[in-house]
Amino acid sequence: MKKNLMIIIGLVAIVLTIFLITQNPEDPVFFDFFGIGIFCFLFGVGGWILKTKKKTPDWIGFLILLIGILGLIVDGFIVIKRIIGG
């Protein structure tokens, strides 16, 4: 069940990304708002991998968790700077 849900979320993210790219927004910071959501998802998946007792190696969980944390920090900083800085 959880695997199917993750596949569905991934497919929705791909379709949404293709849709947004074809809309050709004028400001590239527009995509950082969606990056925050994706990095939160990766952060959650990494934490879930490390918390469960599945056969996945720990280094994969740490890598996904690290990508999620770093991406969330970078995208969050860009969005906050853009909103506060105008």
PyMOL Python script that loads the backbone (N, CA, C, O; Angstrom):
from pymol import cmd

cmd.read_pdbstr("""\
ATOM      1  N   MET A   1       0.821  -1.196   0.000  1.00  0.00           N
ATOM      2  CA  MET A   1       0.000   0.000   0.000  1.00  0.00           C
ATOM      3  C   MET A   1       0.865   1.260   0.000  1.00  0.00           C
ATOM      4  O   MET A   1       0.636   2.174  -0.792  1.00  0.00           O
ATOM      5  N   LYS A   2       1.868   1.307   0.897  1.00  0.00           N
ATOM      6  CA  LYS A   2       2.724   2.491   0.969  1.00  0.00           C
ATOM      7  C   LYS A   2       3.553   2.646  -0.300  1.00  0.00           C
ATOM      8  O   LYS A   2       3.812   3.762  -0.749  1.00  0.00           O
ATOM      9  N   LYS A   3       3.966   1.520  -0.875  1.00  0.00           N
ATOM     10  CA  LYS A   3       4.763   1.583  -2.104  1.00  0.00           C
ATOM     11  C   LYS A   3       3.928   2.165  -3.238  1.00  0.00           C
ATOM     12  O   LYS A   3       4.414   3.000  -4.001  1.00  0.00           O
ATOM     13  N   ASN A   4       2.684   1.733  -3.354  1.00  0.00           N
ATOM     14  CA  ASN A   4       1.801   2.256  -4.399  1.00  0.00           C
ATOM     15  C   ASN A   4       1.542   3.749  -4.200  1.00  0.00           C
ATOM     16  O   ASN A   4       1.494   4.510  -5.167  1.00  0.00           O
ATOM     17  N   LEU A   5       1.376   4.161  -2.951  1.00  0.00           N
ATOM     18  CA  LEU A   5       1.149   5.572  -2.664  1.00  0.00           C
ATOM     19  C   LEU A   5       2.358   6.409  -3.058  1.00  0.00           C
ATOM     20  O   LEU A   5       2.201   7.497  -3.613  1.00  0.00           O
ATOM     21  N   MET A   6       3.559   5.916  -2.780  1.00  0.00           N
ATOM     22  CA  MET A   6       4.773   6.639  -3.152  1.00  0.00           C
ATOM     23  C   MET A   6       4.915   6.726  -4.668  1.00  0.00           C
ATOM     24  O   MET A   6       5.355   7.750  -5.189  1.00  0.00           O
ATOM     25  N   ILE A   7       4.547   5.665  -5.377  1.00  0.00           N
ATOM     26  CA  ILE A   7       4.597   5.685  -6.842  1.00  0.00           C
ATOM     27  C   ILE A   7       3.609   6.710  -7.392  1.00  0.00           C
ATOM     28  O   ILE A   7       3.935   7.452  -8.318  1.00  0.00           O
ATOM     29  N   ILE A   8       2.415   6.752  -6.829  1.00  0.00           N
ATOM     30  CA  ILE A   8       1.400   7.708  -7.278  1.00  0.00           C
ATOM     31  C   ILE A   8       1.868   9.142  -7.028  1.00  0.00           C
ATOM     32  O   ILE A   8       1.727  10.001  -7.899  1.00  0.00           O
ATOM     33  N   ILE A   9       2.424   9.403  -5.846  1.00  0.00           N
ATOM     34  CA  ILE A   9       2.920  10.745  -5.538  1.00  0.00           C
ATOM     35  C   ILE A   9       4.045  11.131  -6.497  1.00  0.00           C
ATOM     36  O   ILE A   9       4.095  12.270  -6.962  1.00  0.00           O
ATOM     37  N   GLY A  10       4.936  10.207  -6.793  1.00  0.00           N
ATOM     38  CA  GLY A  10       6.020  10.477  -7.733  1.00  0.00           C
ATOM     39  C   GLY A  10       5.506  10.796  -9.124  1.00  0.00           C
ATOM     40  O   GLY A  10       5.999  11.719  -9.771  1.00  0.00           O
ATOM     41  N   LEU A  11       4.515  10.036  -9.594  1.00  0.00           N
ATOM     42  CA  LEU A  11       3.946  10.289 -10.923  1.00  0.00           C
ATOM     43  C   LEU A  11       3.233  11.639 -10.980  1.00  0.00           C
ATOM     44  O   LEU A  11       3.329  12.357 -11.976  1.00  0.00           O
ATOM     45  N   VAL A  12       2.520  11.979  -9.913  1.00  0.00           N
ATOM     46  CA  VAL A  12       1.855  13.285  -9.862  1.00  0.00           C
ATOM     47  C   VAL A  12       2.894  14.406  -9.896  1.00  0.00           C
ATOM     48  O   VAL A  12       2.689  15.423 -10.559  1.00  0.00           O
ATOM     49  N   ALA A  13       4.003  14.221  -9.186  1.00  0.00           N
ATOM     50  CA  ALA A  13       5.066  15.229  -9.191  1.00  0.00           C
ATOM     51  C   ALA A  13       5.662  15.391 -10.587  1.00  0.00           C
ATOM     52  O   ALA A  13       5.960  16.510 -11.004  1.00  0.00           O
ATOM     53  N   ILE A  14       5.837  14.286 -11.312  1.00  0.00           N
ATOM     54  CA  ILE A  14       6.377  14.352 -12.672  1.00  0.00           C
ATOM     55  C   ILE A  14       5.415  15.089 -13.601  1.00  0.00           C
ATOM     56  O   ILE A  14       5.832  15.952 -14.374  1.00  0.00           O
ATOM     57  N   VAL A  15       4.142  14.751 -13.527  1.00  0.00           N
ATOM     58  CA  VAL A  15       3.139  15.409 -14.377  1.00  0.00           C
ATOM     59  C   VAL A  15       3.064  16.900 -14.045  1.00  0.00           C
ATOM     60  O   VAL A  15       2.992  17.733 -14.948  1.00  0.00           O
ATOM     61  N   LEU A  16       3.080  17.238 -12.758  1.00  0.00           N
ATOM     62  CA  LEU A  16       3.032  18.639 -12.351  1.00  0.00           C
ATOM     63  C   LEU A  16       4.258  19.397 -12.846  1.00  0.00           C
ATOM     64  O   LEU A  16       4.143  20.538 -13.293  1.00  0.00           O
ATOM     65  N   THR A  17       5.416  18.775 -12.770  1.00  0.00           N
ATOM     66  CA  THR A  17       6.643  19.413 -13.249  1.00  0.00           C
ATOM     67  C   THR A  17       6.579  19.676 -14.748  1.00  0.00           C
ATOM     68  O   THR A  17       6.930  20.765 -15.201  1.00  0.00           O
ATOM     69  N   ILE A  18       6.133  18.688 -15.522  1.00  0.00           N
ATOM     70  CA  ILE A  18       6.008  18.870 -16.971  1.00  0.00           C
ATOM     71  C   ILE A  18       5.021  19.993 -17.281  1.00  0.00           C
ATOM     72  O   ILE A  18       5.270  20.818 -18.160  1.00  0.00           O
ATOM     73  N   PHE A  19       3.903  20.023 -16.559  1.00  0.00           N
ATOM     74  CA  PHE A  19       2.911  21.077 -16.762  1.00  0.00           C
ATOM     75  C   PHE A  19       3.505  22.452 -16.472  1.00  0.00           C
ATOM     76  O   PHE A  19       3.290  23.397 -17.232  1.00  0.00           O
ATOM     77  N   LEU A  20       4.250  22.564 -15.375  1.00  0.00           N
ATOM     78  CA  LEU A  20       4.821  23.856 -15.004  1.00  0.00           C
ATOM     79  C   LEU A  20       5.894  24.309 -15.981  1.00  0.00           C
ATOM     80  O   LEU A  20       6.008  25.500 -16.271  1.00  0.00           O
ATOM     81  N   ILE A  21       6.684  23.366 -16.492  1.00  0.00           N
ATOM     82  CA  ILE A  21       7.719  23.727 -17.458  1.00  0.00           C
ATOM     83  C   ILE A  21       7.094  24.237 -18.752  1.00  0.00           C
ATOM     84  O   ILE A  21       7.604  25.181 -19.356  1.00  0.00           O
ATOM     85  N   THR A  22       6.000  23.624 -19.179  1.00  0.00           N
ATOM     86  CA  THR A  22       5.356  24.052 -20.421  1.00  0.00           C
ATOM     87  C   THR A  22       4.655  25.401 -20.272  1.00  0.00           C
ATOM     88  O   THR A  22       4.372  26.053 -21.277  1.00  0.00           O
ATOM     89  N   GLN A  23       4.369  25.832 -19.049  1.00  0.00           N
ATOM     90  CA  GLN A  23       3.726  27.134 -18.831  1.00  0.00           C
ATOM     91  C   GLN A  23       4.711  28.285 -18.985  1.00  0.00           C
ATOM     92  O   GLN A  23       4.296  29.434 -19.140  1.00  0.00           O
ATOM     93  N   ASN A  24       6.012  27.993 -18.943  1.00  0.00           N
ATOM     94  CA  ASN A  24       7.081  28.976 -19.146  1.00  0.00           C
ATOM     95  C   ASN A  24       6.929  30.200 -18.242  1.00  0.00           C
ATOM     96  O   ASN A  24       6.712  31.312 -18.724  1.00  0.00           O
ATOM     97  N   PRO A  25       7.045  29.988 -16.923  1.00  0.00           N
ATOM     98  CA  PRO A  25       6.921  31.142 -16.024  1.00  0.00           C
ATOM     99  C   PRO A  25       8.091  32.108 -16.214  1.00  0.00           C
ATOM    100  O   PRO A  25       9.199  31.694 -16.555  1.00  0.00           O
ATOM    101  N   GLU A  26       7.834  33.384 -15.990  1.00  0.00           N
ATOM    102  CA  GLU A  26       8.860  34.398 -16.194  1.00  0.00           C
ATOM    103  C   GLU A  26       9.919  34.371 -15.097  1.00  0.00           C
ATOM    104  O   GLU A  26      11.073  34.720 -15.342  1.00  0.00           O
ATOM    105  N   ASP A  27       9.540  33.963 -13.906  1.00  0.00           N
ATOM    106  CA  ASP A  27      10.452  33.991 -12.765  1.00  0.00           C
ATOM    107  C   ASP A  27      10.838  32.563 -12.376  1.00  0.00           C
ATOM    108  O   ASP A  27       9.970  31.784 -11.983  1.00  0.00           O
ATOM    109  N   PRO A  28      12.125  32.202 -12.478  1.00  0.00           N
ATOM    110  CA  PRO A  28      12.530  30.835 -12.135  1.00  0.00           C
ATOM    111  C   PRO A  28      12.372  30.509 -10.654  1.00  0.00           C
ATOM    112  O   PRO A  28      12.359  29.334 -10.286  1.00  0.00           O
ATOM    113  N   VAL A  29      12.251  31.518  -9.803  1.00  0.00           N
ATOM    114  CA  VAL A  29      12.034  31.268  -8.377  1.00  0.00           C
ATOM    115  C   VAL A  29      10.679  30.601  -8.162  1.00  0.00           C
ATOM    116  O   VAL A  29      10.438  29.998  -7.116  1.00  0.00           O
ATOM    117  N   PHE A  30       9.810  30.709  -9.141  1.00  0.00           N
ATOM    118  CA  PHE A  30       8.500  30.057  -9.092  1.00  0.00           C
ATOM    119  C   PHE A  30       8.634  28.573  -8.786  1.00  0.00           C
ATOM    120  O   PHE A  30       7.810  28.015  -8.061  1.00  0.00           O
ATOM    121  N   PHE A  31       9.668  27.924  -9.331  1.00  0.00           N
ATOM    122  CA  PHE A  31       9.847  26.492  -9.138  1.00  0.00           C
ATOM    123  C   PHE A  31      10.353  26.147  -7.746  1.00  0.00           C
ATOM    124  O   PHE A  31      10.209  25.004  -7.311  1.00  0.00           O
ATOM    125  N   ASP A  32      10.939  27.100  -7.037  1.00  0.00           N
ATOM    126  CA  ASP A  32      11.441  26.830  -5.694  1.00  0.00           C
ATOM    127  C   ASP A  32      10.309  26.540  -4.719  1.00  0.00           C
ATOM    128  O   ASP A  32      10.508  25.811  -3.747  1.00  0.00           O
ATOM    129  N   PHE A  33       9.131  27.093  -4.959  1.00  0.00           N
ATOM    130  CA  PHE A  33       7.992  26.780  -4.108  1.00  0.00           C
ATOM    131  C   PHE A  33       7.660  25.288  -4.186  1.00  0.00           C
ATOM    132  O   PHE A  33       7.312  24.677  -3.176  1.00  0.00           O
ATOM    133  N   PHE A  34       7.765  24.709  -5.364  1.00  0.00           N
ATOM    134  CA  PHE A  34       7.495  23.284  -5.523  1.00  0.00           C
ATOM    135  C   PHE A  34       8.674  22.440  -5.048  1.00  0.00           C
ATOM    136  O   PHE A  34       8.496  21.301  -4.616  1.00  0.00           O
ATOM    137  N   GLY A  35       9.873  23.001  -5.129  1.00  0.00           N
ATOM    138  CA  GLY A  35      11.050  22.305  -4.619  1.00  0.00           C
ATOM    139  C   GLY A  35      10.957  22.063  -3.127  1.00  0.00           C
ATOM    140  O   GLY A  35      11.404  21.025  -2.637  1.00  0.00           O
ATOM    141  N   ILE A  36      10.384  23.006  -2.401  1.00  0.00           N
ATOM    142  CA  ILE A  36      10.218  22.829  -0.959  1.00  0.00           C
ATOM    143  C   ILE A  36       9.370  21.595  -0.679  1.00  0.00           C
ATOM    144  O   ILE A  36       9.697  20.804   0.205  1.00  0.00           O
ATOM    145  N   GLY A  37       8.294  21.428  -1.420  1.00  0.00           N
ATOM    146  CA  GLY A  37       7.442  20.246  -1.234  1.00  0.00           C
ATOM    147  C   GLY A  37       8.158  18.952  -1.565  1.00  0.00           C
ATOM    148  O   GLY A  37       8.023  17.962  -0.847  1.00  0.00           O
ATOM    149  N   ILE A  38       8.917  18.954  -2.646  1.00  0.00           N
ATOM    150  CA  ILE A  38       9.652  17.753  -3.046  1.00  0.00           C
ATOM    151  C   ILE A  38      10.703  17.399  -2.011  1.00  0.00           C
ATOM    152  O   ILE A  38      10.865  16.226  -1.675  1.00  0.00           O
ATOM    153  N   PHE A  39      11.423  18.392  -1.499  1.00  0.00           N
ATOM    154  CA  PHE A  39      12.455  18.108  -0.511  1.00  0.00           C
ATOM    155  C   PHE A  39      11.851  17.677   0.822  1.00  0.00           C
ATOM    156  O   PHE A  39      12.457  16.882   1.541  1.00  0.00           O
ATOM    157  N   CYS A  40      10.672  18.185   1.164  1.00  0.00           N
ATOM    158  CA  CYS A  40       9.972  17.681   2.357  1.00  0.00           C
ATOM    159  C   CYS A  40       9.606  16.212   2.164  1.00  0.00           C
ATOM    160  O   CYS A  40       9.717  15.411   3.092  1.00  0.00           O
ATOM    161  N   PHE A  41       9.171  15.867   0.960  1.00  0.00           N
ATOM    162  CA  PHE A  41       8.843  14.472   0.653  1.00  0.00           C
ATOM    163  C   PHE A  41      10.078  13.588   0.781  1.00  0.00           C
ATOM    164  O   PHE A  41      10.009  12.517   1.383  1.00  0.00           O
ATOM    165  N   LEU A  42      11.211  14.024   0.221  1.00  0.00           N
ATOM    166  CA  LEU A  42      12.449  13.248   0.331  1.00  0.00           C
ATOM    167  C   LEU A  42      12.902  13.130   1.782  1.00  0.00           C
ATOM    168  O   LEU A  42      13.392  12.080   2.198  1.00  0.00           O
ATOM    169  N   PHE A  43      12.740  14.192   2.543  1.00  0.00           N
ATOM    170  CA  PHE A  43      13.071  14.170   3.964  1.00  0.00           C
ATOM    171  C   PHE A  43      12.232  13.109   4.682  1.00  0.00           C
ATOM    172  O   PHE A  43      12.754  12.344   5.493  1.00  0.00           O
ATOM    173  N   GLY A  44      10.940  13.067   4.381  1.00  0.00           N
ATOM    174  CA  GLY A  44      10.056  12.071   4.989  1.00  0.00           C
ATOM    175  C   GLY A  44      10.390  10.653   4.569  1.00  0.00           C
ATOM    176  O   GLY A  44      10.374   9.742   5.396  1.00  0.00           O
ATOM    177  N   VAL A  45      10.691  10.455   3.289  1.00  0.00           N
ATOM    178  CA  VAL A  45      11.050   9.118   2.795  1.00  0.00           C
ATOM    179  C   VAL A  45      12.347   8.645   3.435  1.00  0.00           C
ATOM    180  O   VAL A  45      12.457   7.485   3.830  1.00  0.00           O
ATOM    181  N   GLY A  46      13.331   9.539   3.540  1.00  0.00           N
ATOM    182  CA  GLY A  46      14.595   9.172   4.177  1.00  0.00           C
ATOM    183  C   GLY A  46      14.401   8.782   5.630  1.00  0.00           C
ATOM    184  O   GLY A  46      14.971   7.794   6.093  1.00  0.00           O
ATOM    185  N   GLY A  47      13.606   9.546   6.346  1.00  0.00           N
ATOM    186  CA  GLY A  47      13.303   9.206   7.740  1.00  0.00           C
ATOM    187  C   GLY A  47      12.555   7.901   7.859  1.00  0.00           C
ATOM    188  O   GLY A  47      12.819   7.111   8.766  1.00  0.00           O
ATOM    189  N   TRP A  48      11.616   7.663   6.946  1.00  0.00           N
ATOM    190  CA  TRP A  48      10.850   6.410   6.966  1.00  0.00           C
ATOM    191  C   TRP A  48      11.760   5.217   6.700  1.00  0.00           C
ATOM    192  O   TRP A  48      11.629   4.179   7.350  1.00  0.00           O
ATOM    193  N   ILE A  49      12.684   5.356   5.745  1.00  0.00           N
ATOM    194  CA  ILE A  49      13.612   4.262   5.429  1.00  0.00           C
ATOM    195  C   ILE A  49      14.468   3.931   6.643  1.00  0.00           C
ATOM    196  O   ILE A  49      14.689   2.759   6.947  1.00  0.00           O
ATOM    197  N   LEU A  50      14.950   4.954   7.337  1.00  0.00           N
ATOM    198  CA  LEU A  50      15.807   4.716   8.495  1.00  0.00           C
ATOM    199  C   LEU A  50      15.026   4.165   9.685  1.00  0.00           C
ATOM    200  O   LEU A  50      15.582   3.436  10.506  1.00  0.00           O
ATOM    201  N   LYS A  51      13.741   4.509   9.785  1.00  0.00           N
ATOM    202  CA  LYS A  51      12.935   4.081  10.926  1.00  0.00           C
ATOM    203  C   LYS A  51      12.433   2.645  10.784  1.00  0.00           C
ATOM    204  O   LYS A  51      12.343   1.931  11.783  1.00  0.00           O
ATOM    205  N   THR A  52      12.109   2.211   9.584  1.00  0.00           N
ATOM    206  CA  THR A  52      11.566   0.871   9.384  1.00  0.00           C
ATOM    207  C   THR A  52      12.686  -0.157   9.320  1.00  0.00           C
ATOM    208  O   THR A  52      13.857   0.188   9.159  1.00  0.00           O
ATOM    209  N   LYS A  53      12.315  -1.392   9.444  1.00  0.00           N
ATOM    210  CA  LYS A  53      13.293  -2.494   9.417  1.00  0.00           C
ATOM    211  C   LYS A  53      13.270  -3.208   8.068  1.00  0.00           C
ATOM    212  O   LYS A  53      13.357  -4.435   8.011  1.00  0.00           O
ATOM    213  N   LYS A  54      13.156  -2.452   6.996  1.00  0.00           N
ATOM    214  CA  LYS A  54      13.155  -3.042   5.655  1.00  0.00           C
ATOM    215  C   LYS A  54      14.564  -3.447   5.261  1.00  0.00           C
ATOM    216  O   LYS A  54      15.508  -3.200   6.012  1.00  0.00           O
ATOM    217  N   LYS A  55      14.723  -4.069   4.093  1.00  0.00           N
ATOM    218  CA  LYS A  55      16.014  -4.548   3.627  1.00  0.00           C
ATOM    219  C   LYS A  55      16.842  -3.464   2.943  1.00  0.00           C
ATOM    220  O   LYS A  55      17.899  -3.754   2.383  1.00  0.00           O
ATOM    221  N   THR A  56      16.377  -2.236   2.984  1.00  0.00           N
ATOM    222  CA  THR A  56      17.105  -1.137   2.356  1.00  0.00           C
ATOM    223  C   THR A  56      18.353  -0.816   3.183  1.00  0.00           C
ATOM    224  O   THR A  56      18.266  -0.709   4.406  1.00  0.00           O
ATOM    225  N   PRO A  57      19.508  -0.663   2.536  1.00  0.00           N
ATOM    226  CA  PRO A  57      20.719  -0.295   3.287  1.00  0.00           C
ATOM    227  C   PRO A  57      20.578   1.081   3.943  1.00  0.00           C
ATOM    228  O   PRO A  57      19.911   1.967   3.410  1.00  0.00           O
ATOM    229  N   ASP A  58      21.208   1.245   5.094  1.00  0.00           N
ATOM    230  CA  ASP A  58      21.110   2.515   5.821  1.00  0.00           C
ATOM    231  C   ASP A  58      21.679   3.689   5.038  1.00  0.00           C
ATOM    232  O   ASP A  58      21.186   4.809   5.165  1.00  0.00           O
ATOM    233  N   TRP A  59      22.712   3.453   4.227  1.00  0.00           N
ATOM    234  CA  TRP A  59      23.332   4.574   3.523  1.00  0.00           C
ATOM    235  C   TRP A  59      22.369   5.216   2.533  1.00  0.00           C
ATOM    236  O   TRP A  59      22.474   6.409   2.250  1.00  0.00           O
ATOM    237  N   ILE A  60      21.427   4.430   2.001  1.00  0.00           N
ATOM    238  CA  ILE A  60      20.430   5.002   1.088  1.00  0.00           C
ATOM    239  C   ILE A  60      19.508   5.942   1.857  1.00  0.00           C
ATOM    240  O   ILE A  60      19.196   7.039   1.395  1.00  0.00           O
ATOM    241  N   GLY A  61      19.078   5.500   3.030  1.00  0.00           N
ATOM    242  CA  GLY A  61      18.234   6.355   3.865  1.00  0.00           C
ATOM    243  C   GLY A  61      18.936   7.637   4.266  1.00  0.00           C
ATOM    244  O   GLY A  61      18.344   8.715   4.216  1.00  0.00           O
ATOM    245  N   PHE A  62      20.213   7.526   4.668  1.00  0.00           N
ATOM    246  CA  PHE A  62      20.976   8.721   5.036  1.00  0.00           C
ATOM    247  C   PHE A  62      21.147   9.662   3.844  1.00  0.00           C
ATOM    248  O   PHE A  62      21.058  10.880   4.000  1.00  0.00           O
ATOM    249  N   LEU A  63      21.391   9.110   2.662  1.00  0.00           N
ATOM    250  CA  LEU A  63      21.573   9.929   1.466  1.00  0.00           C
ATOM    251  C   LEU A  63      20.289  10.679   1.113  1.00  0.00           C
ATOM    252  O   LEU A  63      20.323  11.879   0.843  1.00  0.00           O
ATOM    253  N   ILE A  64      19.165   9.978   1.116  1.00  0.00           N
ATOM    254  CA  ILE A  64      17.885  10.625   0.802  1.00  0.00           C
ATOM    255  C   ILE A  64      17.545  11.664   1.864  1.00  0.00           C
ATOM    256  O   ILE A  64      17.064  12.751   1.542  1.00  0.00           O
ATOM    257  N   LEU A  65      17.794  11.332   3.125  1.00  0.00           N
ATOM    258  CA  LEU A  65      17.542  12.277   4.209  1.00  0.00           C
ATOM    259  C   LEU A  65      18.417  13.520   4.059  1.00  0.00           C
ATOM    260  O   LEU A  65      17.939  14.638   4.254  1.00  0.00           O
ATOM    261  N   LEU A  66      19.684  13.340   3.717  1.00  0.00           N
ATOM    262  CA  LEU A  66      20.601  14.464   3.530  1.00  0.00           C
ATOM    263  C   LEU A  66      20.175  15.342   2.352  1.00  0.00           C
ATOM    264  O   LEU A  66      20.193  16.569   2.452  1.00  0.00           O
ATOM    265  N   ILE A  67      19.795  14.715   1.239  1.00  0.00           N
ATOM    266  CA  ILE A  67      19.317  15.482   0.080  1.00  0.00           C
ATOM    267  C   ILE A  67      18.075  16.282   0.459  1.00  0.00           C
ATOM    268  O   ILE A  67      17.946  17.449   0.088  1.00  0.00           O
ATOM    269  N   GLY A  68      17.167  15.659   1.195  1.00  0.00           N
ATOM    270  CA  GLY A  68      15.957  16.354   1.623  1.00  0.00           C
ATOM    271  C   GLY A  68      16.249  17.542   2.519  1.00  0.00           C
ATOM    272  O   GLY A  68      15.679  18.618   2.336  1.00  0.00           O
ATOM    273  N   ILE A  69      17.138  17.352   3.491  1.00  0.00           N
ATOM    274  CA  ILE A  69      17.464  18.437   4.419  1.00  0.00           C
ATOM    275  C   ILE A  69      18.162  19.586   3.696  1.00  0.00           C
ATOM    276  O   ILE A  69      17.771  20.743   3.846  1.00  0.00           O
ATOM    277  N   LEU A  70      19.195  19.271   2.911  1.00  0.00           N
ATOM    278  CA  LEU A  70      19.939  20.324   2.217  1.00  0.00           C
ATOM    279  C   LEU A  70      19.072  21.055   1.192  1.00  0.00           C
ATOM    280  O   LEU A  70      19.135  22.279   1.085  1.00  0.00           O
ATOM    281  N   GLY A  71      18.271  20.314   0.447  1.00  0.00           N
ATOM    282  CA  GLY A  71      17.387  20.945  -0.534  1.00  0.00           C
ATOM    283  C   GLY A  71      16.348  21.826   0.119  1.00  0.00           C
ATOM    284  O   GLY A  71      16.023  22.900  -0.387  1.00  0.00           O
ATOM    285  N   LEU A  72      15.822  21.367   1.254  1.00  0.00           N
ATOM    286  CA  LEU A  72      14.837  22.159   1.983  1.00  0.00           C
ATOM    287  C   LEU A  72      15.460  23.458   2.491  1.00  0.00           C
ATOM    288  O   LEU A  72      14.830  24.514   2.440  1.00  0.00           O
ATOM    289  N   ILE A  73      16.688  23.379   2.976  1.00  0.00           N
ATOM    290  CA  ILE A  73      17.378  24.584   3.445  1.00  0.00           C
ATOM    291  C   ILE A  73      17.609  25.559   2.288  1.00  0.00           C
ATOM    292  O   ILE A  73      17.314  26.748   2.412  1.00  0.00           O
ATOM    293  N   VAL A  74      18.129  25.068   1.176  1.00  0.00           N
ATOM    294  CA  VAL A  74      18.445  25.943   0.041  1.00  0.00           C
ATOM    295  C   VAL A  74      17.179  26.550  -0.556  1.00  0.00           C
ATOM    296  O   VAL A  74      17.102  27.765  -0.737  1.00  0.00           O
ATOM    297  N   ASP A  75      16.188  25.717  -0.862  1.00  0.00           N
ATOM    298  CA  ASP A  75      14.956  26.245  -1.459  1.00  0.00           C
ATOM    299  C   ASP A  75      14.216  27.152  -0.485  1.00  0.00           C
ATOM    300  O   ASP A  75      13.674  28.184  -0.880  1.00  0.00           O
ATOM    301  N   GLY A  76      14.193  26.769   0.778  1.00  0.00           N
ATOM    302  CA  GLY A  76      13.541  27.610   1.778  1.00  0.00           C
ATOM    303  C   GLY A  76      14.204  28.971   1.887  1.00  0.00           C
ATOM    304  O   GLY A  76      13.524  29.991   2.002  1.00  0.00           O
ATOM    305  N   PHE A  77      15.534  28.989   1.852  1.00  0.00           N
ATOM    306  CA  PHE A  77      16.272  30.254   1.907  1.00  0.00           C
ATOM    307  C   PHE A  77      15.953  31.127   0.695  1.00  0.00           C
ATOM    308  O   PHE A  77      15.740  32.332   0.830  1.00  0.00           O
ATOM    309  N   ILE A  78      15.922  30.518  -0.478  1.00  0.00           N
ATOM    310  CA  ILE A  78      15.635  31.276  -1.702  1.00  0.00           C
ATOM    311  C   ILE A  78      14.227  31.859  -1.661  1.00  0.00           C
ATOM    312  O   ILE A  78      14.023  33.024  -2.002  1.00  0.00           O
ATOM    313  N   VAL A  79      13.261  31.050  -1.246  1.00  0.00           N
ATOM    314  CA  VAL A  79      11.871  31.520  -1.203  1.00  0.00           C
ATOM    315  C   VAL A  79      11.710  32.623  -0.163  1.00  0.00           C
ATOM    316  O   VAL A  79      11.084  33.647  -0.436  1.00  0.00           O
ATOM    317  N   ILE A  80      12.272  32.419   1.025  1.00  0.00           N
ATOM    318  CA  ILE A  80      12.151  33.436   2.074  1.00  0.00           C
ATOM    319  C   ILE A  80      12.846  34.725   1.649  1.00  0.00           C
ATOM    320  O   ILE A  80      12.312  35.815   1.855  1.00  0.00           O
ATOM    321  N   LYS A  81      14.028  34.609   1.061  1.00  0.00           N
ATOM    322  CA  LYS A  81      14.755  35.795   0.597  1.00  0.00           C
ATOM    323  C   LYS A  81      13.949  36.526  -0.474  1.00  0.00           C
ATOM    324  O   LYS A  81      13.914  37.757  -0.499  1.00  0.00           O
ATOM    325  N   ARG A  82      13.312  35.776  -1.347  1.00  0.00           N
ATOM    326  CA  ARG A  82      12.525  36.373  -2.433  1.00  0.00           C
ATOM    327  C   ARG A  82      11.275  37.062  -1.883  1.00  0.00           C
ATOM    328  O   ARG A  82      10.908  38.145  -2.339  1.00  0.00           O
ATOM    329  N   ILE A  83      10.621  36.433  -0.901  1.00  0.00           N
ATOM    330  CA  ILE A  83       9.401  37.014  -0.337  1.00  0.00           C
ATOM    331  C   ILE A  83       9.735  38.242   0.504  1.00  0.00           C
ATOM    332  O   ILE A  83       9.084  39.279   0.380  1.00  0.00           O
ATOM    333  N   ILE A  84      10.754  38.123   1.363  1.00  0.00           N
ATOM    334  CA  ILE A  84      11.119  39.249   2.223  1.00  0.00           C
ATOM    335  C   ILE A  84      11.809  40.347   1.416  1.00  0.00           C
ATOM    336  O   ILE A  84      11.545  41.534   1.609  1.00  0.00           O
ATOM    337  N   GLY A  85      12.698  39.933   0.509  1.00  0.00           N
ATOM    338  CA  GLY A  85      13.436  40.911  -0.291  1.00  0.00           C
ATOM    339  C   GLY A  85      12.595  41.578  -1.363  1.00  0.00           C
ATOM    340  O   GLY A  85      12.955  42.640  -1.870  1.00  0.00           O
ATOM    341  N   GLY A  86      11.486  40.965  -1.705  1.00  0.00           N
ATOM    342  CA  GLY A  86      10.589  41.549  -2.702  1.00  0.00           C
ATOM    343  C   GLY A  86      11.038  41.224  -4.049  1.00  0.00           C
ATOM    344  O   GLY A  86      10.407  41.630  -5.025  1.00  0.00           O
TER     345      GLY A  86
END
""", "prot")
cmd.dss("prot")
cmd.show_as("cartoon", "prot")
cmd.util.cbc("prot")
cmd.orient("prot")
